[in-house]
Amino acid sequence: MTILNASGCLDALTAPEVARSLDAFVTKTVTPLVRVGNAPVRIAETDHGMLNSIGLANPGIDRFLAEHLPRLAELGVPIWVSVGGFSAADYADLCARLGERPEIAVLELNVSCPNVAEPAESAAEIVRAARAETSKPLYAKLSPAVPDVGAVASAAAGAGADGLTLVNTIRGLVLDERTLRPVLSTAAGGYSGPALRPIALAAVLAAYRASGLPIVGVGGVETGRHALEFIVCGASAVALGTVLFTDPGAPERVRAELAAEAAALGLANPLDARGIALTGGLDSLPRLTKYVN
């Protein structure tokens, strides 16, 4: 079972020991040009999570390849690069350059950031453009804020995606208690944390049913039980996000808790439960009957 970080939730170069505790590290989203991001305030806490409006701040592709990627490769874990742009051509150009680098294991197409202008093209069109430029594995990171996430997942699969990441943050807003003005400079931002988990589980289930692709489940994963729930809904890996800000030991803890959860159910491998939410839950696995009251 692979445990990653959610893009933007861990700086591997300042916390390399945390990055090495993951099965793979996902970079912040890289764009064609340098981006300073949105003006402060860019992060706000809520009762059940946090909002961010970072705005894809990053050094741009040239500096990333020249300065950041060589240092990330020294971590000794597989590197997934999150790719962002403002047109399908942007994604294609970036994937062409990144695809030449042997240090990179997977390219994750961030086609759903809520804090910047979205490309005019659909997720499937972006995947198709990227697929034409690289043989690297491509994962499309999808938003739950669409009428039919299953249809989007199926279209991405048809366009050449090798896997999916679900979900990205959803747009939310928090007000200052004293002034009653929005806390974030952009008013709304991407909402993450425990309250996102039921939304993410529904999206993973729909995407797995529609596509059958490998899926990285992300959204409010804090415990091994949460990881198991994502697997049951169809995820083949999970990513830790907001929890890493408060618990840098979460990767090892969640991995141990997940193993314990699986063992309690009589499973040799947690992935043996993948997708059973669609087939009757534990009742669809006869060997588990003795563990169910």
C-alpha positions as CSV (number, residue, x, y, z in Angstrom):
1,M,0.0,0.0,0.0
2,T,1.6,3.3,-1.1
3,I,1.4,6.4,1.1
4,L,2.2,9.7,-0.5
5,N,1.9,13.3,0.5
6,A,-0.7,15.6,-1.1
7,S,1.0,18.1,-3.4
8,G,1.8,21.3,-1.5
9,C,1.5,19.9,1.9
10,L,5.2,19.0,2.5
11,D,8.4,20.7,1.7
12,A,10.8,17.8,1.2
13,L,13.9,20.0,1.2
14,T,13.2,21.4,4.6
15,A,11.8,18.2,6.1
16,P,13.7,15.4,4.3
17,E,13.1,12.9,7.1
18,V,9.4,13.2,6.6
19,A,9.7,12.8,2.9
20,R,11.8,9.7,3.3
21,S,9.0,8.1,5.5
22,L,6.7,8.2,2.5
23,D,6.6,5.6,-0.3
24,A,6.8,8.5,-2.9
25,F,7.0,12.3,-2.7
26,V,4.7,14.6,-4.6
27,T,6.1,18.0,-5.5
28,K,4.4,21.3,-5.3
29,T,2.8,22.1,-8.7
30,V,5.2,23.3,-11.3
31,T,4.1,25.8,-13.9
32,P,5.8,27.1,-17.1
33,L,6.9,30.4,-15.5
34,V,7.7,31.6,-12.0
35,R,4.7,32.3,-9.9
36,V,4.8,34.4,-6.7
37,G,1.3,33.2,-5.8
38,N,-1.6,35.2,-4.3
39,A,-1.2,38.0,-1.9
40,P,-1.4,37.4,1.9
41,V,-3.5,36.3,3.7
42,R,-3.2,32.9,2.0
43,I,-4.0,30.4,4.8
44,A,-6.8,30.3,7.3
45,E,-7.9,27.7,9.9
46,T,-11.5,26.6,10.2
47,D,-13.3,24.5,12.8
48,H,-12.7,21.3,10.9
49,G,-9.8,22.0,8.5
50,M,-8.1,24.8,6.7
51,L,-8.4,27.0,3.7
52,N,-5.5,27.9,1.4
53,S,-5.1,30.3,-1.4
54,I,-1.5,29.9,-2.2
55,G,-2.0,30.4,-6.0
56,L,0.5,27.8,-7.2
57,A,3.6,29.7,-6.0
58,N,6.6,27.9,-7.5
59,P,10.0,28.6,-9.2
60,G,8.9,27.7,-12.7
61,I,10.0,24.8,-14.8
62,D,13.5,26.1,-15.6
63,R,14.6,26.5,-12.0
64,F,12.8,23.4,-10.9
65,L,14.7,21.2,-13.3
66,A,18.1,22.9,-12.7
67,E,17.9,23.4,-8.9
68,H,15.1,21.6,-7.2
69,L,14.8,18.2,-9.0
70,P,18.5,17.2,-8.5
71,R,18.1,17.8,-4.7
72,L,14.8,15.9,-4.5
73,A,16.4,13.0,-6.3
74,E,18.8,12.7,-3.4
75,L,16.0,11.8,-1.0
76,G,16.0,8.2,-2.3
77,V,12.2,7.9,-2.8
78,P,10.2,8.0,-6.0
79,I,9.4,11.5,-7.2
80,W,6.0,12.5,-8.5
81,V,5.9,15.9,-10.1
82,S,2.7,17.9,-10.0
83,V,2.2,19.7,-13.3
84,G,0.1,22.8,-13.7
85,G,-0.8,25.2,-16.5
86,F,-3.3,27.5,-18.1
87,S,-3.9,25.6,-21.4
88,A,-3.5,22.1,-22.7
89,A,-0.4,23.3,-24.5
90,D,1.2,24.3,-21.2
91,Y,0.7,20.8,-19.8
92,A,2.0,19.2,-23.0
93,D,5.1,21.4,-23.1
94,L,5.9,20.7,-19.4
95,C,5.3,17.0,-19.7
96,A,7.6,16.9,-22.7
97,R,10.4,18.4,-20.7
98,L,9.8,16.5,-17.5
99,G,9.4,13.3,-19.3
100,E,13.0,13.3,-20.3
101,R,14.2,13.2,-16.7
102,P,14.9,9.8,-15.3
103,E,14.6,11.1,-11.7
104,I,10.8,11.4,-12.2
105,A,8.6,8.4,-11.6
106,V,5.1,9.9,-12.3
107,L,3.6,13.1,-13.6
108,E,0.4,14.3,-11.8
109,L,-1.6,16.7,-13.8
110,N,-3.2,19.3,-11.6
111,V,-6.2,20.1,-13.7
112,S,-8.4,21.2,-10.8
113,C,-6.7,23.9,-8.6
114,P,-9.5,26.1,-7.1
115,N,-7.2,29.1,-6.6
116,V,-6.2,30.0,-10.1
117,A,-8.0,30.5,-13.5
118,E,-8.9,27.1,-15.0
119,P,-7.8,26.1,-18.5
120,A,-10.5,26.3,-21.1
121,E,-9.9,22.7,-22.1
122,S,-11.5,19.8,-20.3
123,A,-9.5,17.4,-18.1
124,A,-9.6,14.8,-20.9
125,E,-8.2,17.2,-23.4
126,I,-5.3,18.1,-21.1
127,V,-4.6,14.4,-20.5
128,R,-4.6,13.7,-24.2
129,A,-2.2,16.6,-24.9
130,A,0.1,15.5,-22.2
131,R,-0.1,11.8,-23.2
132,A,1.1,12.7,-26.7
133,E,4.3,14.2,-25.3
134,T,5.5,11.6,-22.7
135,S,5.6,7.9,-21.9
136,K,5.8,8.6,-18.1
137,P,2.8,7.4,-16.1
138,L,0.2,10.2,-15.9
139,Y,-2.2,10.7,-13.1
140,A,-5.0,13.3,-13.4
141,K,-5.9,15.1,-10.2
142,L,-9.6,15.8,-10.3
143,S,-12.0,18.0,-8.4
144,P,-15.1,16.7,-6.7
145,A,-16.9,20.0,-7.6
146,V,-18.3,18.7,-10.9
147,P,-21.8,17.3,-11.8
148,D,-20.4,13.8,-12.6
149,V,-16.9,13.0,-11.4
150,G,-17.3,9.5,-12.7
151,A,-17.8,10.8,-16.2
152,V,-14.7,13.0,-15.9
153,A,-12.7,10.0,-14.6
154,S,-13.9,7.8,-17.4
155,A,-13.0,10.5,-20.0
156,A,-9.5,11.0,-18.5
157,A,-9.0,7.2,-18.7
158,G,-10.0,7.2,-22.3
159,A,-7.6,10.1,-23.0
160,G,-4.7,8.1,-21.7
161,A,-4.4,8.6,-18.0
162,D,-2.7,5.8,-16.2
163,G,-4.3,6.7,-12.8
164,L,-6.3,9.3,-10.9
165,T,-5.8,11.4,-7.8
166,L,-9.0,12.3,-6.0
167,V,-9.7,14.8,-4.6
168,N,-8.4,18.3,-4.9
169,T,-9.6,20.9,-2.4
170,I,-13.0,22.4,-2.8
171,R,-13.7,26.1,-2.6
172,G,-14.7,27.6,0.8
173,L,-14.7,30.8,2.7
174,V,-14.1,31.9,6.3
175,L,-14.9,35.2,7.9
176,D,-12.9,37.2,10.4
177,E,-14.8,37.1,13.7
178,R,-14.2,40.7,14.4
179,T,-14.5,42.4,11.1
180,L,-16.8,39.9,9.3
181,R,-14.6,40.3,6.2
182,P,-13.2,37.3,4.4
183,V,-9.9,36.2,6.0
184,L,-8.2,35.2,2.7
185,S,-7.0,37.9,0.3
186,T,-8.9,36.1,-2.4
187,A,-12.0,35.7,-0.3
188,A,-12.5,32.0,-1.2
189,G,-9.8,29.3,-1.1
190,G,-9.3,25.6,-1.3
191,Y,-10.8,23.7,1.7
192,S,-9.0,20.7,3.1
193,G,-9.0,18.6,6.3
194,P,-11.3,16.1,8.0
195,A,-14.6,17.6,6.6
196,L,-13.4,16.9,3.1
197,R,-13.2,13.1,3.7
198,P,-16.8,12.1,3.0
199,I,-16.8,14.1,-0.2
200,A,-13.5,12.5,-1.2
201,L,-14.8,9.0,-0.5
202,A,-17.8,9.6,-2.7
203,A,-15.6,10.8,-5.5
204,V,-13.2,7.9,-5.3
205,L,-16.1,5.4,-5.3
206,A,-17.6,7.1,-8.4
207,A,-14.3,7.3,-10.2
208,Y,-13.4,3.7,-9.5
209,R,-16.8,2.5,-10.6
210,A,-16.4,4.4,-13.9
211,S,-12.8,3.9,-14.7
212,G,-11.2,1.0,-12.8
213,L,-7.9,3.0,-12.8
214,P,-5.4,3.1,-10.0
215,I,-6.5,5.9,-7.7
216,V,-4.7,8.0,-5.1
217,G,-7.3,8.8,-2.4
218,V,-6.7,12.2,-0.7
219,G,-8.9,14.3,1.5
220,G,-8.9,14.2,5.3
221,V,-6.8,11.0,5.7
222,E,-5.6,11.1,9.4
223,T,-5.6,7.5,10.5
224,G,-5.2,4.0,9.2
225,R,-8.9,3.5,9.4
226,H,-9.4,6.4,7.1
227,A,-6.9,4.9,4.7
228,L,-8.8,1.6,4.8
229,E,-12.0,3.4,4.0
230,F,-10.5,4.9,0.9
231,I,-9.2,1.5,-0.2
232,V,-12.7,0.0,0.3
233,C,-14.1,2.8,-2.0
234,G,-11.5,1.9,-4.7
235,A,-8.3,3.7,-3.9
236,S,-5.0,1.8,-4.5
237,A,-2.9,4.4,-2.6
238,V,-3.6,7.3,-0.2
239,A,-2.0,10.8,0.2
240,L,-1.7,12.7,3.4
241,G,-2.4,16.4,3.4
242,T,-3.4,18.7,6.2
243,V,-2.4,16.2,8.9
244,L,1.3,16.6,7.9
245,F,1.2,20.2,9.2
246,T,0.4,19.0,12.8
247,D,1.8,15.4,12.8
248,P,5.0,14.9,10.7
249,G,5.1,11.3,12.0
250,A,1.8,10.6,10.3
251,P,3.1,8.5,7.4
252,E,4.6,5.8,9.7
253,R,1.7,6.0,12.1
254,V,-0.9,5.6,9.4
255,R,1.0,2.8,7.7
256,A,1.1,0.9,11.1
257,E,-2.5,1.6,11.8
258,L,-3.6,0.4,8.4
259,A,-1.7,-2.8,8.8
260,A,-3.4,-3.4,12.1
261,E,-6.8,-2.6,10.7
262,A,-6.2,-5.1,7.9
263,A,-5.0,-7.8,10.2
264,A,-8.0,-7.4,12.5
265,L,-10.1,-8.2,9.4
266,G,-8.0,-11.2,8.5
267,L,-6.5,-9.5,5.5
268,A,-2.9,-10.2,4.5
269,N,-2.8,-7.1,2.4
270,P,-5.1,-4.0,2.9
271,L,-5.5,-3.9,-0.9
272,D,-7.5,-7.1,-0.7
273,A,-10.4,-4.9,0.4
274,R,-10.1,-2.6,-2.6
275,G,-13.5,-1.6,-4.0
276,I,-15.6,-3.9,-1.8
277,A,-17.9,-0.9,-1.1
278,L,-19.3,-1.7,-4.6
279,T,-19.7,-5.4,-4.0
280,G,-21.3,-5.7,-0.6
281,G,-18.6,-4.7,1.8
282,L,-17.2,-7.3,4.1
283,D,-20.0,-9.7,3.1
284,S,-18.4,-9.9,-0.3
285,L,-15.3,-11.5,1.2
286,P,-16.5,-14.9,2.6
287,R,-13.2,-15.5,4.5
288,L,-14.0,-12.4,6.7
289,T,-17.4,-13.8,8.0
290,K,-16.0,-15.0,11.3
291,Y,-14.7,-11.5,12.1
292,V,-18.1,-9.8,11.6
293,N,-20.6,-9.8,14.5
